[in-house]
């Protein structure tokens, strides 16, 4: 059975009816549950397994039965490990019922169903007693309820409740404890993700000033999770050593605070500007602290190999637990050797930070709240895009060339500031098309700050406006866009208005191209490829469940910030379609077949995906949302940090040589705002 659901078309901006499977939400939740990514984490699996073995041995050596409780069992992996290690009884609870049902099938497939009782409940709903879910309290708890912030999935309440109601006093908990580490840094690169800079041209002349309230805003406390190991080492300066800020005793020997503020002195290691706090954590898996699982970035990781060419490749990769970035409410200039205080704050689910130099006074260390609108209206990626001087300077240079004193400008993208810049650069009148109230509020703040008298924000474009326009501009990056082609909203609007525009109208950008190439992802493919077997445990039932749900709920192609996910170019980059903004047709389509490489190289190389990106041309010059430098076959690709690229991950890696071929079909309907793309290997 199918049902009608509403969805937003990012190209048209309108809401449309779509036909979906009646259990679409159910399948989407399964497809995006991220269990597979976690189960591909071999280090995590092995350390949990070893800790379980030690805990069960310890209970047996004490003459006790090993009664295990597995909270949030998922596929049942940890419960099966406990069964194989000799646990006497195992209770596995899983609140997500589709996964609980899948778990039971996996247990049966692996011959351990009789050893493990699966209860489809939250742990906080479990009862203990003769008629309860558990006949008696457990003396071993194993669980993985952590996220990038460690406590964001409710770890504190989960452990607290378990110790009070579900566990014996002298129990063993896996993991036994955790430590959160923080490091104060200066990082102008990442600060671009947080605060908007003044807009300047190639001569560094300020064209638009950022409103003061946006410069002073303390920002948002929402965590910015990143693969920090992929951040260029020269992009940041360490201002402190790594500082252990919070210790969590999961064992129950001491209570866990739900709210706390800790102030710790540290010695500044370099002169600079304290802007950001990097955070990560480690788990002590066993009671003796011999098994440690670290989520540190490479420069602070205990297992890093500093002698290899890329030390970041020598530590375990994981996408379910990354590192966290917190933006300090105020920048503070610090001197090497001086003493400052790092103020670390925690509530039940999140963290935030201050740096106190004794001069900056804070009434309290409250959780930062955005008061400028930027952090509510715009994603961090979009903020960084607006701060990309390389791109904005090219737009401004072309604007300066295109505009004349009587220019009437229509800006099609109110989530950028190019239209406002044209007002400062000599345009007579500027119309900015924007419907989002949050974006309109930001534009009005800029208009007031820069005293712009000739700008009008409009929700619809009238015929009178179209007849008067001399220049149509549009920064091809909308705040609502996720995939690269969703920025074709510019082409959709241009086609819609073209018949009412003058023949002499000047359009910027000139055209849009889409490019694709086969790649070998170093690790990213692990978020999609099947498990088959995990630590010797058959997981094909889980693989089949996830794959069938993905077919129903997920598109083949998704958006990813590829600068965080290294890959090697395995074939020539090929142009798959081009749209000329001055000569748009109602339907633009292309298909074809390409050889992997033009070089006659018969050596086979692994390929596990395709990367797709857009190139916009302004004044004939390319602005790429893909590789920074043109990719060479066999070399690592350096990706633009301020945009996301489109990715197709193959179900399995293939061995490909230069003579192999891939085909594509791409179509864009500018009447309906539909875009479709298929890429496959030639059979």
N, C-alpha and C positions, 0 to 999 in steps of 0.2 A: 504494500500500500504506500502511496505517496501523498504528501501534504504540501500546501502552499505556505511558504515562509517569506517574510520580508527581509530584504538585504539592501545595503546601500551600494550604489554603483559609484566607485571613486572617480571615474572619468566624467560622468555626467553630473555627479553630486546629488542625483535623485534617488529616491527609494523605489525599489522594484519588487515585484512578486517573483519568487523562484520556486521551482518544484524540487522538493527534497524527500529523501526517505523519511518515513514517519518516525524512525528512531535516530534521526540525524544527530541530535545533541548527545545521545548515548554513545554513538559510534565515534563522534568527535572527541569525547572525553577519553575513550579508550585509546584512540589513535595518538593523542597528545599527552598521554599519561607519563611518558619519559621513563618508564620502567626499563626499557631496552637499553637506553643510554647508560643507565646506572649499572645494569648487569654486564655491560661490556667493560666495566671498570675492574680489571683483573686484580689490581692491588687491593682495592676495597674488599672484593670477594675473599681473597686469600687471608687477609688479616682478620676479617670476621670469622672465617672458618677456624683459624688457629686459636683465636680467643675462645671460641665455643669449645674446642677440644680441651683447652686448659681448664675452663670452668667446669666442664662435666667430669674431668679427671679429678679435680679438686674435691668436688662433692662426693664422688665415689671413695676417694681416699679418706674422707671424713666419716665414711660409713653411712652416708645419706643417699637417698635417691636423687637423681638429677631431674627436677621437674621444671621444664622450660616454658616460658611464655614469650611468644613472638608477636610483638605489636606492629601492625601495619605490614603484614607478611608479604603482600603483593603476589608474586608468583610462587611463594613458598620456598624460595631458595634457602633462606637461613634455617627454616624449620627442617628441611631435608638434610642440611649440613648437621644439624643437631641430632637428627635420627641416626645418621651414619656415624656420628661420634659417640653413640651409645646412650643418649638421653632416655630416661625411663618413661617420661610422659611429656607430651608437647601440645600446648594449646596455641593455635595461630589465629589471631583476629585480623580481619580485613573489612573495613567499612564500605569499600567500593564493591558492591555486590557482583558486577560482571567479573571483576578480578578474583573475588572469592570463589566464584563458580569455576573460573579458569584454573585457580590454584588446586581445587579438588581434583580436577582432571589431570593436572600435572603430577600430583601426588600418586594417583592411580597408575599413570603411565610409568612412573619411576619405582613402583612397587613398595611405596611407603604409606599408602592411604590408611592402613590399619594402625599406624604409629602416631598419626597426627590428627587432632581434632580441629577443624576449621570452623570458626564462628564469625558470621557476617555482621559484625558490630564494631562500633568504636570501642576502644579499650575502656573509655569512661562509662560505657554502658554495661560492661561485664559484671556478672554477679558471682559470688563465691559461696559455696555451701552445698549441702546434699542435693538440693534441687536446682542449683545454680549452673552457670556456664562452666565454672571450674569447681571441681569437688573440693580442692584445697588450694591454698596460696602457692604460688611458684617460688622456687628458690634461685632460679636463673632467669633473668630478663635479657632478651636480645631484641634490639630495635634499631631502626634507621629512620628517624623523623626529623632530619636536618635539611637545611637549605643553605644558600650562600651566606645568609646572616646567622646561621647555626640555629637560631631560635624562632625563625619566621614561620615555621609550620606548627608551632605550638609545643615545642619540645619541653618547655618548663612545666606546663600544665600536665602534659602526658606523664612525665617522670614523677611529678609530685603526686598525682592521683594514683599511679601504680604502686608507689611505696606505701601509701596510706591504706589502700584497699586490696591490692592484688598480690603483694610480695611479702615473703617472710623477712624478719628484721635482719637476719644474717645472710641475705641473698647476695648473689654476684650479678652485676649488671654489665652488659656489653653494649656499648663502650662504658668504661668505668668513669671517665671524666673527660673534660674538654677545656681547652685554653683558647681564648681569642687574643690575637696579636694585632697591633696597630703600628703604623709608621707614618710620621708626618713628612710631607713632601711638597716641593714646588713643582708644578707641572702645568705650564701654559697650554700645552696640547690638550689635556683633559679639561682645563678650565674653559675651553671653547665649548664644551658640552653643557656648561652651566650658566655662564653670564654672557650677554650680548655685548660685543665691542662696538665702538663707533665705526661707522662705515667710511672708509677712506679710499681715495683713488690711487693711481700708480705713483703720483707725486707725493703720496702720504698726506694730501690735503683732506681734512675731514669734510665729508659731504653731508653726513647725517650724524647728529649726536644722539647717543643712547640716553633716554630719560634717566635722571639721577635716581629715581626710585627703583629702577631696574638694576642700576649699578650697586645700590645699597641693599637690595633685597637679600635676605638670608637664605633664600632658595627653598628647596624642598628636602625633607628628610628621607624621601624615598631612596632606597639603595640603588646605586648604579652598578650592576654586576657586569664584570668584564673578564676576559682572558688576559689578565695583567702581564702574563709572561710574553705576550705578543706586542706589548707596548715597546716601541724603540727605547733602548736603554738611555740614549742621550736626550730623550724627551722629558725626563724628570730628574730632579736633584733631591737626594735624601737629606732631610734636615734632622732626622733622629734615627737612632737604632730601632730595631723592632722592639716594641714594648708589650709585654704580656699585660692585658688590661682586665680581663674577666676570667675567673676560674669557675667551672661548673662541675660540681660533684654529683654525677648521676647515680652514684652507688647508694645514696640515702644516708651516708654517714653524717652529712651536714645538710641543712635546708638550703634550697635554691631561692634566692631573692627574685621576686617578680619585677621590682623596680629598684634601681640603685644608680647612684652617681659616684664615680671614683675620680679623684684628682691626684695625678702622679707627676712628680717633677722629672724632667729629662734635660740632658745637656745637648744643646744644638750642635750638630756635627758639621754643618756648612752654613755660610752666610747666604741668605736668600729670602724668599717670601713664602710663608706658610699659607698654603692654599687648600690643601687636600689631605685627607687621611686615607691611606690604603689599609684594608683590613682582610685578615684571613684567620683560619682556625685550624687546630689539630685535635685529633681524638686520641686519648690513651685507651687502648682497647682492653687491656687486662689490668688486674689489680696491682701488679708489680711495675707497671709502666714500661714494659719491655717492647710492647707492640704499639708503635705510633703511626697514625695515619695523618699525614700533613697535606693541607690544601694551600701551602705557601706558594707564592710566585717563585720563579727559578732562582733569583738572587738570594732568597732567604730559605730555600728548601734544603732539608737535611740530606737528601739523596742526590743532589745535583752533581753532575760531572762537569766541573769548570774547565777541564782541559779539552773538551770537544769543541768543534766549530760553532755549534749552536747549543749552548747549555740548556736552553728552554725545551729542547727536544729530548733531553735526557731524564725528565721527570714525568710521572704519570699524567696522562691527559684525562680530563673529565669536564663535562659540560653541565652536569647537574649540580656540582659544587664548584663555583668559580671563585674569584676574589671580588671584594666589594670596594667601591669608591664612595667616599663621603666628602661633600664639599663644605668647607668651613664657612660659617656665617659671615666672617670678615677675614680679609687678607691681612696678615701681620708680617712686617719686615723683622727678620731675626738675624742675630749676629752669632757667628761660630763661637762656641765656648760659653755662651750665656745659658742661664737656667730658665726654663719655662715650665708651664704645667699643661699637660694634656688632660682635658676633662672628658671622660667617657661616660655616656648616659645610656641607660637601658630600661625599656619597659618590657612587658611580657613577650612582645613579638618583634621588637626592632631596636636599633642602636642609632645614636647620633653623637657628634663630637664638637668640642670647642678647644681652642688653644688660648690660654690665659698668660699674657706677658706682664701682668700686674699694672699695666697702663690702661688697657681697654677694659672698661667696666661693663659688666653684664648684670642686669637686675636679677636674672635667674638663668639657669641653663635649660630653658624650655626647648621642646622639640621644634625645629625650624618650620615655619609655615610661609609659603609664598604669598607675598602681598603685592606683587607687581603684575601678575597675570601670565608672565612668560612661562613659568614652570607648570602652570595648569593648562595652558593652551597648546604648547608646543612640546613635542618629544625631544629628548636629549639629542637624538641624531639630527633633528631639524635645526635645533639651536646651533649645533656644530657646523651644519651646512651654511647657515647664515653668517657664521664667523669665518668661513673659508675665504680668506683674502685673495687667494690665487684666482678663484672663480669670480668673485665680485668685482675685482679690478678689471677683468676682461669685459664684463657686462658694462661697467661704467665707462670704459674707454670707447666702446662701441656706441653707447648712448651719446657721449660727447660728440662723436662723429655724425650721428644721425639727426640730432635735434637742431632746430632753428628757432628763432625768437618767437615765431607765431605757432609753434608746435602745440597740437592738442593730443594728449597722450591717453591711451586706454591701457591700463594695467590689468591683465587677466588673473593675476595671482596676488591676492591681498595677504597671503601668509609670508610674503617677502617684502623688501623695502626698496626694490628697484624703481617702482612707480614714484615713491616719495622722493627718491634721489633725483628723478628727472625734473621734479619741481624745483629743486635747488640748482639744477644745472641749466635752467633757462627756458623750460617749457612754459607756455602761456597758461594752459589749463591741464590738469591731470584728473582723470577719473579712475578710481580703483574699485574693481569689482570684488566684493566680498560679502558673504552671508553669515559667517560665523560671528556671533556676538563677542566671543573672547578675542578673536583676531581683530575685530573692529575696535575694541577697547585698546588694544596694543597700538594700532595705527593712530588712533586719536591721541594717545600719549606722545607718540613721535611727532605728530603734526603740531601739538602744543609746544613741545620742547624745542622744535626747530622753527617755530613761527611760520608755518607754511600757510599761505593765504589762498592759494590757487588749487587746492586739492579737495575733491569731493569723493566720498565713499558711497558707492551705489550698490544696491542689491540686484538690480536688473539694468540691462543696457537698452536704452530707448533708440528708436530710429533717428531722432534728432542728434543724439550723441554720436551714433555711428556715421552719420553724414558729415559730422564736423571733424572727426578724428583724422590726424595725419600720421600718427605713429601708434602701432599696437605692440606692446611689449609683454613679456611674461617670463618670469624666472621659472625654469622647468623643474621645480621641486615644490610640490604642494605639501602643506603640513599633514594632509589627510592621506597622502600616497604612501604605500608600502613597497609594492613591486615597481620596478623601473617604468613599465608602460602605463602605470596609473597617472604619470605626469603628462600623458597624452591628452589630458583635460584641455591643455592649450590648443592642440590641434582640433579637438571637438568643438571648442568655443569659436575658434577661427573659422571653421567650416560653417558653423551655425550663423555667424555674422557676416561672412565674406560678401554676400550679394548686396549688402547695404553699405559696405565700405568703398571708399574711393579706389579707383584703379591705381592711383599713385601712392597709396598708403605704404609706409615703411614698416616692415615686420621684423621683430627680433624675439627669439632666435630664427635663423634661416631655415634649418631643417633638423630632423632627428633621425639617427641611425640606431639600429640594434645589432649587436655583435654577439657571437657565441663561440665557445671553444671547449673541447674535451679536456678534462683535468684529472689529476690524481690528488684527491684530498688526503692530507696526512692523517686526520682524525675525524673530520666532520661527518663522514659517511656513517660513523657508528651510531648516529642518532636515528638511522633508518634501516640499516642492514639487519637481517635476522640473526638471532642468537644461535640457533641450532642446538648446540650443547654449551652449557655454562658450568664450568668446574665439574665436568663429567655428568651433569644432570641434563636430561633431555627436555628442551624448552620449545619443541616444535609446535606444541598446542598453543602456547603463548604467541609464537611467531604468526601462526595462522589467524588467531584472533585479531591481532594488531593489523595484519595485512588486509583482512576482510573489512575492517572498520575504516582503514585508510582509503580503500577504494570508494567507500560510500561518502566519506566526510572530507577528505583532504585532496587538494590539487597536487599534480605531479611536481609542480614547480613552486618553490617557496623563496622568501626573501631572507638573506643572511648578510651580516656585516663581515665580508670575507677577509678584512685585514686581521680579524681575530682568529681566522681558521686557515692556516697555511696550506697551500696547494702548489703543485707543479704543473706547468703548462705541458700537455701531452699532444697537442695538435695546433695547427695554425688557427689564429683568430679569424673568423669569417663574418662578413656582413650578411645579415639575413633579411633586412628590409630597410627602406629609407622613405621618409615622409618629407616632402618639400612644403614648407609652411605657406609659400606664396602660390602653390598650385595643388591644393588638396582635392582629392577625389572622394566621393562618398564611401567607396570601399577600396582599400589598399591591401593587396595580398601578394604573397611570394611563396615559392617553394623551390626546393632544389636538393642536390646531393653534393657533398664535398668529400674529397679525400682528407684523411687525417692530417697529412702533411705533403707539401710540394717537394720535399727532399726525398730522394730514393734511399730511404733507410729502412731496412727490413728487420731491425731489432725490435722485438716485441716489448711494449711497456704497459704497465697496469693503468687502467682508466676506471674511475668509479663515479664519475659525474660530469656534468656540464655546467659552465658558468655563463650567464647571459647579462649583458649590461647595455646601457644607452650611451650614445655620444651625441651631444647637441652641438651644433655649429653656430657660432656668433661671429658675424663678419667673415665667414669662411673658415674661422679657426675653431678647432675642436675643443670641447669641454667634456671630458670623459667622466662618467660615474663608475668606471671600471678600473683597469690597470693604470697606475701612475705613469709607468714606462711601458712601451710596447712589449708584449710578452714574447719571449723566445722559447721555442720548443725545448723541453728538457730542463728549463730553469724555473726557479721559484718565482711566483707572481707577486708583485707589490701592488696592493689594492688601495683605492681611494678610501680614506677613513671617514669621510663625511656623508657617505651615502650607503645604501644597502644594494647588493646585487641579487640577481635571481639565480637560483640553484636548482638543478635537477640531480638528485642522488640516485644512482643506479642500484637495483636490488642486490647486485653482486658485481664484484670487480671483474673486468675483462682484460685479457692480454691483447693489445692492439698494436699493429705496426702501421707504417706510413701509408701503405696501400689500402688499408681498410677505409670504409666510407660511412658517413652519417648523413641522415636526411632531416629536413625540417619542413614544416608547413606553418605559415604565419598569416593571420588575417586581422585587419582592423576595420571596423565599421563605424565611421564617424557620425552616422545618423543615430545609431543606438548607443554609441559609446562602448562597444564590445571589442575585446581583444583576445585572440586565442593563439597559442603557440604549442606546437608539438615537436619534440626532437627525439630521434630514435636512431639506433644503429641500422645500417643497411643489411638486410638479411641475404 
